[in-house]
Amino acid sequence: MSDLKTKSCPRCQKKFECKPEYIKNCQCASIELKQHQYDYIFKQYDDCLCASCLEFLRAECEDNVLDMV
Ligand SMILES: [Zn+2]
């Protein structure tokens, strides 16, 4: 049995594979997120996002953090 799940990114609707069983191979493992970046992203989305959206939101988070200072 395969646990490969194809999901749609809630942000861009792109299909991507989520591999919670093989987290090291999952595309989200290639995006390093700090705790506050996780919080920022998952406040808005309660599901996995594709790697490009994770990268985008990570950058957006950093911009917003600067604005708040
Ligand atoms: Zn996406």
N, CA, C, O and the ligand as a Tripos MOL2 file, in Angstrom:
@<TRIPOS>MOLECULE
protein
  277   275    70     0     0
PROTEIN
NO_CHARGES

@<TRIPOS>ATOM
      1 N           0.8420   -1.2090    0.0000 N.3       1 MET1
      2 CA          0.0000    0.0000    0.0000 C.3       1 MET1
      3 C           0.8710    1.2510    0.0000 C.2       1 MET1
      4 O           1.8810    1.3440    0.6980 O.2       1 MET1
      5 N           0.4600    2.1480   -0.7640 N.am      2 SER2
      6 CA          1.2150    3.3890   -0.8350 C.3       2 SER2
      7 C           0.4910    4.4820   -0.0610 C.2       2 SER2
      8 O          -0.7320    4.6050   -0.1160 O.2       2 SER2
      9 N           1.2680    5.2590    0.6500 N.am      3 ASP3
     10 CA          0.6910    6.3820    1.3610 C.3       3 ASP3
     11 C           0.8960    7.6920    0.6300 C.2       3 ASP3
     12 O           0.6650    8.7710    1.1750 O.2       3 ASP3
     13 N           1.3230    7.5820   -0.5810 N.am      4 LEU4
     14 CA          1.4760    8.7980   -1.3730 C.3       4 LEU4
     15 C           0.1140    9.4490   -1.5320 C.2       4 LEU4
     16 O          -0.8500    8.8240   -1.9720 O.2       4 LEU4
     17 N           0.0610   10.6860   -1.1710 N.am      5 LYS5
     18 CA         -1.1990   11.3970   -1.3270 C.3       5 LYS5
     19 C          -0.9750   12.5580   -2.2580 C.2       5 LYS5
     20 O          -0.0320   13.3350   -2.1090 O.2       5 LYS5
     21 N          -1.8500   12.6550   -3.2070 N.am      6 THR6
     22 CA         -1.7880   13.8360   -4.0490 C.3       6 THR6
     23 C          -2.7830   14.8420   -3.5050 C.2       6 THR6
     24 O          -3.9760   14.5700   -3.3690 O.2       6 THR6
     25 N          -2.2600   15.9880   -3.2050 N.am      7 LYS7
     26 CA         -3.0980   17.0530   -2.6780 C.3       7 LYS7
     27 C          -3.0690   18.2210   -3.6260 C.2       7 LYS7
     28 O          -2.1970   18.3290   -4.4880 O.2       7 LYS7
     29 N          -4.0330   19.0910   -3.4540 N.am      8 SER8
     30 CA         -3.9870   20.3540   -4.1750 C.3       8 SER8
     31 C          -3.5530   21.4210   -3.2010 C.2       8 SER8
     32 O          -4.0550   21.5060   -2.0800 O.2       8 SER8
     33 N          -2.6370   22.2150   -3.6310 N.am      9 CYS9
     34 CA         -2.2110   23.3240   -2.7950 C.3       9 CYS9
     35 C          -3.3950   24.2710   -2.5860 C.2       9 CYS9
     36 O          -4.0060   24.6980   -3.5650 O.2       9 CYS9
     37 N          -3.7350   24.6110   -1.3400 N.am     10 PRO10
     38 CA         -4.8750   25.4880   -1.0970 C.3      10 PRO10
     39 C          -4.6460   26.9230   -1.5890 C.2      10 PRO10
     40 O          -5.5840   27.7140   -1.6860 O.2      10 PRO10
     41 N          -3.4150   27.2370   -1.8890 N.am     11 ARG11
     42 CA         -3.1200   28.5940   -2.3120 C.3      11 ARG11
     43 C          -3.1030   28.7330   -3.8310 C.2      11 ARG11
     44 O          -3.6970   29.6660   -4.3720 O.2      11 ARG11
     45 N          -2.4320   27.8210   -4.5210 N.am     12 CYS12
     46 CA         -2.3020   27.9600   -5.9770 C.3      12 CYS12
     47 C          -3.0000   26.8400   -6.7410 C.2      12 CYS12
     48 O          -2.9920   26.8330   -7.9720 O.2      12 CYS12
     49 N          -3.5970   25.9060   -6.0330 N.am     13 GLN13
     50 CA         -4.3360   24.7730   -6.6180 C.3      13 GLN13
     51 C          -3.4460   23.7870   -7.3690 C.2      13 GLN13
     52 O          -3.9410   22.8540   -8.0010 O.2      13 GLN13
     53 N          -2.1510   23.9930   -7.2990 N.am     14 LYS14
     54 CA         -1.2450   23.0650   -7.9510 C.3      14 LYS14
     55 C          -1.2800   21.7210   -7.2310 C.2      14 LYS14
     56 O          -1.3610   21.6640   -6.0040 O.2      14 LYS14
     57 N          -1.2190   20.6510   -7.9990 N.am     15 LYS15
     58 CA         -1.1990   19.3250   -7.3670 C.3      15 LYS15
     59 C           0.2280   18.9980   -6.9340 C.2      15 LYS15
     60 O           1.1920   19.2730   -7.6480 O.2      15 LYS15
     61 N           0.3340   18.4130   -5.7630 N.am     16 PHE16
     62 CA          1.6550   17.9800   -5.3180 C.3      16 PHE16
     63 C           1.4890   16.7610   -4.4460 C.2      16 PHE16
     64 O           0.3930   16.4730   -3.9650 O.2      16 PHE16
     65 N           2.5680   16.0490   -4.2450 N.am     17 GLU17
     66 CA          2.5140   14.8400   -3.4390 C.3      17 GLU17
     67 C           2.9380   15.1540   -2.0190 C.2      17 GLU17
     68 O           3.9710   15.7790   -1.7790 O.2      17 GLU17
     69 N           2.1260   14.7110   -1.0970 N.am     18 CYS18
     70 CA          2.4610   14.8530    0.3050 C.3      18 CYS18
     71 C           2.8790   13.4790    0.8070 C.2      18 CYS18
     72 O           2.1630   12.4970    0.6130 O.2      18 CYS18
     73 N           4.0160   13.4140    1.4390 N.am     19 LYS19
     74 CA          4.5400   12.1190    1.8750 C.3      19 LYS19
     75 C           4.8490   12.1360    3.3620 C.2      19 LYS19
     76 O           6.0150   12.1350    3.7580 O.2      19 LYS19
     77 N           3.8150   12.1520    4.1810 N.am     20 PRO20
     78 CA          4.0530   12.2020    5.6240 C.3      20 PRO20
     79 C           4.8370   11.0000    6.1360 C.2      20 PRO20
     80 O           5.5050   11.0860    7.1670 O.2      20 PRO20
     81 N           4.7600    9.8940    5.4300 N.am     21 GLU21
     82 CA          5.5020    8.7020    5.8440 C.3      21 GLU21
     83 C           6.9950    8.8380    5.5680 C.2      21 GLU21
     84 O           7.8270    8.1940    6.2050 O.2      21 GLU21
     85 N           7.3020    9.6800    4.6180 N.am     22 TYR22
     86 CA          8.7020    9.8300    4.1990 C.3      22 TYR22
     87 C           9.0270   11.3070    4.2490 C.2      22 TYR22
     88 O           9.3480   11.9310    3.2370 O.2      22 TYR22
     89 N           8.9370   11.8370    5.4210 N.am     23 ILE23
     90 CA          8.9720   13.2840    5.5680 C.3      23 ILE23
     91 C          10.2620   13.8880    5.0110 C.2      23 ILE23
     92 O          10.2680   15.0320    4.5580 O.2      23 ILE23
     93 N          11.3240   13.1390    5.0420 N.am     24 LYS24
     94 CA         12.5830   13.6630    4.5160 C.3      24 LYS24
     95 C          12.5250   13.8290    3.0070 C.2      24 LYS24
     96 O          13.2310   14.6580    2.4320 O.2      24 LYS24
     97 N          11.6750   13.0310    2.3740 N.am     25 ASN25
     98 CA         11.5570   13.1350    0.9170 C.3      25 ASN25
     99 C          10.4280   14.0530    0.4960 C.2      25 ASN25
    100 O          10.2740   14.3650   -0.6850 O.2      25 ASN25
    101 N           9.6560   14.4750    1.4490 N.am     26 CYS26
    102 CA          8.5320   15.3380    1.1150 C.3      26 CYS26
    103 C           9.0780   16.7030    0.7090 C.2      26 CYS26
    104 O          10.0700   17.1820    1.2570 O.2      26 CYS26
    105 N           8.4250   17.2980   -0.2390 N.am     27 GLN27
    106 CA          8.8950   18.5940   -0.7330 C.3      27 GLN27
    107 C           8.9180   19.6530    0.3640 C.2      27 GLN27
    108 O           9.7350   20.5720    0.3150 O.2      27 GLN27
    109 N           8.0360   19.5370    1.3480 N.am     28 CYS28
    110 CA          8.0490   20.5640    2.3870 C.3      28 CYS28
    111 C           9.3110   20.4780    3.2430 C.2      28 CYS28
    112 O           9.6920   21.4600    3.8800 O.2      28 CYS28
    113 N           9.9570   19.3260    3.2640 N.am     29 ALA29
    114 CA         11.1980   19.2080    4.0300 C.3      29 ALA29
    115 C          12.3250   20.0070    3.3940 C.2      29 ALA29
    116 O          13.3260   20.2960    4.0490 O.2      29 ALA29
    117 N          12.1750   20.3600    2.1410 N.am     30 SER30
    118 CA         13.2180   21.1460    1.4860 C.3      30 SER30
    119 C          13.1010   22.6270    1.8320 C.2      30 SER30
    120 O          14.0140   23.4050    1.5560 O.2      30 SER30
    121 N          11.9940   23.0130    2.4290 N.am     31 ILE31
    122 CA         11.8030   24.4050    2.8370 C.3      31 ILE31
    123 C          11.9980   24.4770    4.3430 C.2      31 ILE31
    124 O          11.2320   23.8930    5.1100 O.2      31 ILE31
    125 N          13.0080   25.1810    4.7480 N.am     32 GLU32
    126 CA         13.2510   25.3080    6.1810 C.3      32 GLU32
    127 C          12.4260   26.4470    6.7470 C.2      32 GLU32
    128 O          12.5320   27.5910    6.3060 O.2      32 GLU32
    129 N          11.6080   26.1180    7.7260 N.am     33 LEU33
    130 CA         10.7590   27.1370    8.3180 C.3      33 LEU33
    131 C          11.0670   27.2590    9.8020 C.2      33 LEU33
    132 O          11.2400   26.2660   10.5080 O.2      33 LEU33
    133 N          11.1270   28.4790   10.2430 N.am     34 LYS34
    134 CA         11.2630   28.7090   11.6720 C.3      34 LYS34
    135 C           9.8720   28.6800   12.3040 C.2      34 LYS34
    136 O           8.8560   28.7610   11.6150 O.2      34 LYS34
    137 N           9.8560   28.5650   13.6170 N.am     35 GLN35
    138 CA          8.5760   28.4050   14.3040 C.3      35 GLN35
    139 C           7.5980   29.5320   13.9800 C.2      35 GLN35
    140 O           6.4220   29.2800   13.7170 O.2      35 GLN35
    141 N           8.0730   30.7540   13.9990 N.am     36 HIS36
    142 CA          7.1420   31.8620   13.7410 C.3      36 HIS36
    143 C           6.6660   31.8560   12.2950 C.2      36 HIS36
    144 O           5.5960   32.3820   11.9850 O.2      36 HIS36
    145 N           7.4610   31.2610   11.4110 N.am     37 GLN37
    146 CA          7.0360   31.1610   10.0080 C.3      37 GLN37
    147 C           5.9580   30.0810    9.8570 C.2      37 GLN37
    148 O           4.9840   30.2630    9.1270 O.2      37 GLN37
    149 N           6.1440   28.9700   10.5450 N.am     38 TYR38
    150 CA          5.0820   27.9600   10.5990 C.3      38 TYR38
    151 C           3.7810   28.5790   11.1040 C.2      38 TYR38
    152 O           2.7180   28.4180   10.5050 O.2      38 TYR38
    153 N           3.8990   29.2880   12.2180 N.am     39 ASP39
    154 CA          2.7060   29.8820   12.8230 C.3      39 ASP39
    155 C           2.0090   30.8020   11.8440 C.2      39 ASP39
    156 O           0.7870   30.7730   11.6990 O.2      39 ASP39
    157 N           2.8020   31.6160   11.1780 N.am     40 TYR40
    158 CA          2.2560   32.5750   10.2170 C.3      40 TYR40
    159 C           1.5120   31.8520    9.1030 C.2      40 TYR40
    160 O           0.3970   32.2310    8.7420 O.2      40 TYR40
    161 N           2.1310   30.8140    8.5630 N.am     41 ILE41
    162 CA          1.5470   30.1160    7.4200 C.3      41 ILE41
    163 C           0.3110   29.3270    7.8390 C.2      41 ILE41
    164 O          -0.7120   29.3530    7.1540 O.2      41 ILE41
    165 N           0.4110   28.6250    8.9660 N.am     42 PHE42
    166 CA         -0.6930   27.7350    9.3010 C.3      42 PHE42
    167 C          -1.8220   28.4410   10.0390 C.2      42 PHE42
    168 O          -2.8470   27.8330   10.3460 O.2      42 PHE42
    169 N          -1.6320   29.7120   10.3200 N.am     43 LYS43
    170 CA         -2.7520   30.5290   10.7460 C.3      43 LYS43
    171 C          -3.6870   30.7930    9.5580 C.2      43 LYS43
    172 O          -4.8970   30.9580    9.7110 O.2      43 LYS43
    173 N          -3.0840   30.8240    8.3890 N.am     44 GLN44
    174 CA         -3.8680   31.1310    7.1930 C.3      44 GLN44
    175 C          -4.3290   29.8820    6.4590 C.2      44 GLN44
    176 O          -5.3890   29.8700    5.8330 O.2      44 GLN44
    177 N          -3.5270   28.8420    6.5430 N.am     45 TYR45
    178 CA         -3.8380   27.6100    5.8170 C.3      45 TYR45
    179 C          -3.7020   26.4500    6.7830 C.2      45 TYR45
    180 O          -2.6880   26.3210    7.4700 O.2      45 TYR45
    181 N          -4.7210   25.6070    6.8360 N.am     46 ASP46
    182 CA         -4.6040   24.4870    7.7600 C.3      46 ASP46
    183 C          -4.2410   23.1860    7.0430 C.2      46 ASP46
    184 O          -4.4910   22.0920    7.5510 O.2      46 ASP46
    185 N          -3.6580   23.3220    5.8730 N.am     47 ASP47
    186 CA         -3.2350   22.1310    5.1560 C.3      47 ASP47
    187 C          -1.8560   22.3810    4.5550 C.2      47 ASP47
    188 O          -1.3480   23.5030    4.5580 O.2      47 ASP47
    189 N          -1.2700   21.3110    4.0430 N.am     48 CYS48
    190 CA          0.0370   21.4410    3.3880 C.3      48 CYS48
    191 C          -0.0500   22.3530    2.1720 C.2      48 CYS48
    192 O          -1.0760   22.4320    1.4970 O.2      48 CYS48
    193 N           1.0330   23.0210    1.9230 N.am     49 LEU49
    194 CA          1.1470   23.8410    0.7240 C.3      49 LEU49
    195 C           2.2760   23.2910   -0.1250 C.2      49 LEU49
    196 O           3.1420   22.5640    0.3620 O.2      49 LEU49
    197 N           2.2570   23.6430   -1.3880 N.am     50 CYS50
    198 CA          3.3500   23.2010   -2.2570 C.3      50 CYS50
    199 C           4.6190   23.9770   -1.8970 C.2      50 CYS50
    200 O           4.5590   25.0070   -1.2250 O.2      50 CYS50
    201 N           5.7400   23.4800   -2.3420 N.am     51 ALA51
    202 CA          7.0160   24.0800   -1.9450 C.3      51 ALA51
    203 C           7.1220   25.5360   -2.3770 C.2      51 ALA51
    204 O           7.6460   26.3610   -1.6300 O.2      51 ALA51
    205 N           6.6410   25.8610   -3.5550 N.am     52 SER52
    206 CA          6.8120   27.2430   -4.0090 C.3      52 SER52
    207 C           5.9640   28.1990   -3.1690 C.2      52 SER52
    208 O           6.3840   29.3260   -2.9080 O.2      52 SER52
    209 N           4.7790   27.7630   -2.7450 N.am     53 CYS53
    210 CA          3.9720   28.6250   -1.8830 C.3      53 CYS53
    211 C           4.5890   28.7330   -0.4920 C.2      53 CYS53
    212 O           4.5400   29.7950    0.1270 O.2      53 CYS53
    213 N           5.1630   27.6530   -0.0050 N.am     54 LEU54
    214 CA          5.8390   27.7350    1.2910 C.3      54 LEU54
    215 C           6.9650   28.7580    1.2350 C.2      54 LEU54
    216 O           7.1470   29.5540    2.1560 O.2      54 LEU54
    217 N           7.7050   28.7240    0.1590 N.am     55 GLU55
    218 CA          8.8040   29.6860    0.0180 C.3      55 GLU55
    219 C           8.2800   31.1110   -0.0630 C.2      55 GLU55
    220 O           8.8340   32.0280    0.5430 O.2      55 GLU55
    221 N           7.2040   31.2790   -0.8220 N.am     56 PHE56
    222 CA          6.6210   32.6050   -0.9710 C.3      56 PHE56
    223 C           6.1320   33.1330    0.3740 C.2      56 PHE56
    224 O           6.4080   34.2760    0.7380 O.2      56 PHE56
    225 N           5.4040   32.2910    1.1090 N.am     57 LEU57
    226 CA          4.8480   32.7300    2.3880 C.3      57 LEU57
    227 C           5.9310   32.9590    3.4260 C.2      57 LEU57
    228 O           5.8000   33.8170    4.2990 O.2      57 LEU57
    229 N           6.9990   32.1860    3.3230 N.am     58 ARG58
    230 CA          8.1150   32.4190    4.2390 C.3      58 ARG58
    231 C           8.6710   33.8280    4.0350 C.2      58 ARG58
    232 O           8.9430   34.5460    4.9970 O.2      58 ARG58
    233 N           8.8300   34.2030    2.7950 N.am     59 ALA59
    234 CA          9.3300   35.5450    2.4940 C.3      59 ALA59
    235 C           8.3190   36.6020    2.9210 C.2      59 ALA59
    236 O           8.6920   37.6410    3.4650 O.2      59 ALA59
    237 N           7.0400   36.3350    2.6750 N.am     60 GLU60
    238 CA          6.0000   37.2850    3.0480 C.3      60 GLU60
    239 C           5.9690   37.4650    4.5650 C.2      60 GLU60
    240 O           5.7910   38.5770    5.0640 O.2      60 GLU60
    241 N           6.1410   36.3820    5.2770 N.am     61 CYS61
    242 CA          6.1870   36.4370    6.7370 C.3      61 CYS61
    243 C           7.3090   37.3610    7.1910 C.2      61 CYS61
    244 O           7.1110   38.2000    8.0700 O.2      61 CYS61
    245 N           8.4750   37.2080    6.5990 N.am     62 GLU62
    246 CA          9.6030   38.0400    7.0060 C.3      62 GLU62
    247 C           9.3240   39.5110    6.7240 C.2      62 GLU62
    248 O           9.6960   40.3740    7.5190 O.2      62 GLU62
    249 N           8.6750   39.8040    5.6070 N.am     63 ASP63
    250 CA          8.2960   41.1890    5.3110 C.3      63 ASP63
    251 C           7.3550   41.7310    6.3720 C.2      63 ASP63
    252 O           7.5220   42.8550    6.8460 O.2      63 ASP63
    253 N           6.3670   40.9310    6.7400 N.am     64 ASN64
    254 CA          5.3840   41.3800    7.7300 C.3      64 ASN64
    255 C           6.0140   41.5690    9.0950 C.2      64 ASN64
    256 O           5.6450   42.4860    9.8280 O.2      64 ASN64
    257 N           6.9530   40.7170    9.4400 N.am     65 VAL65
    258 CA          7.6400   40.8570   10.7140 C.3      65 VAL65
    259 C           8.3680   42.1920   10.7590 C.2      65 VAL65
    260 O           8.3680   42.8760   11.7820 O.2      65 VAL65
    261 N           8.9790   42.5520    9.6570 N.am     66 LEU66
    262 CA          9.6740   43.8380    9.6020 C.3      66 LEU66
    263 C           8.6970   44.9940    9.7460 C.2      66 LEU66
    264 O           9.0020   45.9950   10.3930 O.2      66 LEU66
    265 N           7.5100   44.8530    9.1370 N.am     67 ASP67
    266 CA          6.5070   45.9070    9.2340 C.3      67 ASP67
    267 C           6.0250   46.1210   10.6650 C.2      67 ASP67
    268 O           5.6850   47.2370   11.0600 O.2      67 ASP67
    269 N           6.0020   45.0470   11.4250 N.am     68 MET68
    270 CA          5.4460   45.1320   12.7700 C.3      68 MET68
    271 C           6.4150   45.7770   13.7530 C.2      68 MET68
    272 O           6.0060   46.2510   14.8130 O.2      68 MET68
    273 N           7.6660   45.7960   13.4120 N.am     69 VAL69
    274 CA          8.6680   46.3530   14.3300 C.3      69 VAL69
    275 C           8.5450   47.8770   14.3880 C.2      69 VAL69
    276 O           9.3020   48.5300   15.1060 O.2      69 VAL69
    277 ZN          1.0630   26.2550   -3.9480 Zn       70 ZN70
@<TRIPOS>BOND
     1     1     2 1
     2     2     3 1
     3     3     4 2
     4     3     5 am
     5     5     6 1
     6     6     7 1
     7     7     8 2
     8     7     9 am
     9     9    10 1
    10    10    11 1
    11    11    12 2
    12    11    13 am
    13    13    14 1
    14    14    15 1
    15    15    16 2
    16    15    17 am
    17    17    18 1
    18    18    19 1
    19    19    20 2
    20    19    21 am
    21    21    22 1
    22    22    23 1
    23    23    24 2
    24    23    25 am
    25    25    26 1
    26    26    27 1
    27    27    28 2
    28    27    29 am
    29    29    30 1
    30    30    31 1
    31    31    32 2
    32    31    33 am
    33    33    34 1
    34    34    35 1
    35    35    36 2
    36    35    37 am
    37    37    38 1
    38    38    39 1
    39    39    40 2
    40    39    41 am
    41    41    42 1
    42    42    43 1
    43    43    44 2
    44    43    45 am
    45    45    46 1
    46    46    47 1
    47    47    48 2
    48    47    49 am
    49    49    50 1
    50    50    51 1
    51    51    52 2
    52    51    53 am
    53    53    54 1
    54    54    55 1
    55    55    56 2
    56    55    57 am
    57    57    58 1
    58    58    59 1
    59    59    60 2
    60    59    61 am
    61    61    62 1
    62    62    63 1
    63    63    64 2
    64    63    65 am
    65    65    66 1
    66    66    67 1
    67    67    68 2
    68    67    69 am
    69    69    70 1
    70    70    71 1
    71    71    72 2
    72    71    73 am
    73    73    74 1
    74    74    75 1
    75    75    76 2
    76    75    77 am
    77    77    78 1
    78    78    79 1
    79    79    80 2
    80    79    81 am
    81    81    82 1
    82    82    83 1
    83    83    84 2
    84    83    85 am
    85    85    86 1
    86    86    87 1
    87    87    88 2
    88    87    89 am
    89    89    90 1
    90    90    91 1
    91    91    92 2
    92    91    93 am
    93    93    94 1
    94    94    95 1
    95    95    96 2
    96    95    97 am
    97    97    98 1
    98    98    99 1
    99    99   100 2
   100    99   101 am
   101   101   102 1
   102   102   103 1
   103   103   104 2
   104   103   105 am
   105   105   106 1
   106   106   107 1
   107   107   108 2
   108   107   109 am
   109   109   110 1
   110   110   111 1
   111   111   112 2
   112   111   113 am
   113   113   114 1
   114   114   115 1
   115   115   116 2
   116   115   117 am
   117   117   118 1
   118   118   119 1
   119   119   120 2
   120   119   121 am
   121   121   122 1
   122   122   123 1
   123   123   124 2
   124   123   125 am
   125   125   126 1
   126   126   127 1
   127   127   128 2
   128   127   129 am
   129   129   130 1
   130   130   131 1
   131   131   132 2
   132   131   133 am
   133   133   134 1
   134   134   135 1
   135   135   136 2
   136   135   137 am
   137   137   138 1
   138   138   139 1
   139   139   140 2
   140   139   141 am
   141   141   142 1
   142   142   143 1
   143   143   144 2
   144   143   145 am
   145   145   146 1
   146   146   147 1
   147   147   148 2
   148   147   149 am
   149   149   150 1
   150   150   151 1
   151   151   152 2
   152   151   153 am
   153   153   154 1
   154   154   155 1
   155   155   156 2
   156   155   157 am
   157   157   158 1
   158   158   159 1
   159   159   160 2
   160   159   161 am
   161   161   162 1
   162   162   163 1
   163   163   164 2
   164   163   165 am
   165   165   166 1
   166   166   167 1
   167   167   168 2
   168   167   169 am
   169   169   170 1
   170   170   171 1
   171   171   172 2
   172   171   173 am
   173   173   174 1
   174   174   175 1
   175   175   176 2
   176   175   177 am
   177   177   178 1
   178   178   179 1
   179   179   180 2
   180   179   181 am
   181   181   182 1
   182   182   183 1
   183   183   184 2
   184   183   185 am
   185   185   186 1
   186   186   187 1
   187   187   188 2
   188   187   189 am
   189   189   190 1
   190   190   191 1
   191   191   192 2
   192   191   193 am
   193   193   194 1
   194   194   195 1
   195   195   196 2
   196   195   197 am
   197   197   198 1
   198   198   199 1
   199   199   200 2
   200   199   201 am
   201   201   202 1
   202   202   203 1
   203   203   204 2
   204   203   205 am
   205   205   206 1
   206   206   207 1
   207   207   208 2
   208   207   209 am
   209   209   210 1
   210   210   211 1
   211   211   212 2
   212   211   213 am
   213   213   214 1
   214   214   215 1
   215   215   216 2
   216   215   217 am
   217   217   218 1
   218   218   219 1
   219   219   220 2
   220   219   221 am
   221   221   222 1
   222   222   223 1
   223   223   224 2
   224   223   225 am
   225   225   226 1
   226   226   227 1
   227   227   228 2
   228   227   229 am
   229   229   230 1
   230   230   231 1
   231   231   232 2
   232   231   233 am
   233   233   234 1
   234   234   235 1
   235   235   236 2
   236   235   237 am
   237   237   238 1
   238   238   239 1
   239   239   240 2
   240   239   241 am
   241   241   242 1
   242   242   243 1
   243   243   244 2
   244   243   245 am
   245   245   246 1
   246   246   247 1
   247   247   248 2
   248   247   249 am
   249   249   250 1
   250   250   251 1
   251   251   252 2
   252   251   253 am
   253   253   254 1
   254   254   255 1
   255   255   256 2
   256   255   257 am
   257   257   258 1
   258   258   259 1
   259   259   260 2
   260   259   261 am
   261   261   262 1
   262   262   263 1
   263   263   264 2
   264   263   265 am
   265   265   266 1
   266   266   267 1
   267   267   268 2
   268   267   269 am
   269   269   270 1
   270   270   271 1
   271   271   272 2
   272   271   273 am
   273   273   274 1
   274   274   275 1
   275   275   276 2
@<TRIPOS>SUBSTRUCTURE
     1 MET1         2 RESIDUE 1 A MET
     2 SER2         6 RESIDUE 1 A SER
     3 ASP3        10 RESIDUE 1 A ASP
     4 LEU4        14 RESIDUE 1 A LEU
     5 LYS5        18 RESIDUE 1 A LYS
     6 THR6        22 RESIDUE 1 A THR
     7 LYS7        26 RESIDUE 1 A LYS
     8 SER8        30 RESIDUE 1 A SER
     9 CYS9        34 RESIDUE 1 A CYS
    10 PRO10       38 RESIDUE 1 A PRO
    11 ARG11       42 RESIDUE 1 A ARG
    12 CYS12       46 RESIDUE 1 A CYS
    13 GLN13       50 RESIDUE 1 A GLN
    14 LYS14       54 RESIDUE 1 A LYS
    15 LYS15       58 RESIDUE 1 A LYS
    16 PHE16       62 RESIDUE 1 A PHE
    17 GLU17       66 RESIDUE 1 A GLU
    18 CYS18       70 RESIDUE 1 A CYS
    19 LYS19       74 RESIDUE 1 A LYS
    20 PRO20       78 RESIDUE 1 A PRO
    21 GLU21       82 RESIDUE 1 A GLU
    22 TYR22       86 RESIDUE 1 A TYR
    23 ILE23       90 RESIDUE 1 A ILE
    24 LYS24       94 RESIDUE 1 A LYS
    25 ASN25       98 RESIDUE 1 A ASN
    26 CYS26      102 RESIDUE 1 A CYS
    27 GLN27      106 RESIDUE 1 A GLN
    28 CYS28      110 RESIDUE 1 A CYS
    29 ALA29      114 RESIDUE 1 A ALA
    30 SER30      118 RESIDUE 1 A SER
    31 ILE31      122 RESIDUE 1 A ILE
    32 GLU32      126 RESIDUE 1 A GLU
    33 LEU33      130 RESIDUE 1 A LEU
    34 LYS34      134 RESIDUE 1 A LYS
    35 GLN35      138 RESIDUE 1 A GLN
    36 HIS36      142 RESIDUE 1 A HIS
    37 GLN37      146 RESIDUE 1 A GLN
    38 TYR38      150 RESIDUE 1 A TYR
    39 ASP39      154 RESIDUE 1 A ASP
    40 TYR40      158 RESIDUE 1 A TYR
    41 ILE41      162 RESIDUE 1 A ILE
    42 PHE42      166 RESIDUE 1 A PHE
    43 LYS43      170 RESIDUE 1 A LYS
    44 GLN44      174 RESIDUE 1 A GLN
    45 TYR45      178 RESIDUE 1 A TYR
    46 ASP46      182 RESIDUE 1 A ASP
    47 ASP47      186 RESIDUE 1 A ASP
    48 CYS48      190 RESIDUE 1 A CYS
    49 LEU49      194 RESIDUE 1 A LEU
    50 CYS50      198 RESIDUE 1 A CYS
    51 ALA51      202 RESIDUE 1 A ALA
    52 SER52      206 RESIDUE 1 A SER
    53 CYS53      210 RESIDUE 1 A CYS
    54 LEU54      214 RESIDUE 1 A LEU
    55 GLU55      218 RESIDUE 1 A GLU
    56 PHE56      222 RESIDUE 1 A PHE
    57 LEU57      226 RESIDUE 1 A LEU
    58 ARG58      230 RESIDUE 1 A ARG
    59 ALA59      234 RESIDUE 1 A ALA
    60 GLU60      238 RESIDUE 1 A GLU
    61 CYS61      242 RESIDUE 1 A CYS
    62 GLU62      246 RESIDUE 1 A GLU
    63 ASP63      250 RESIDUE 1 A ASP
    64 ASN64      254 RESIDUE 1 A ASN
    65 VAL65      258 RESIDUE 1 A VAL
    66 LEU66      262 RESIDUE 1 A LEU
    67 ASP67      266 RESIDUE 1 A ASP
    68 MET68      270 RESIDUE 1 A MET
    69 VAL69      274 RESIDUE 1 A VAL
    70 ZN70       277 GROUP 0 **** ****
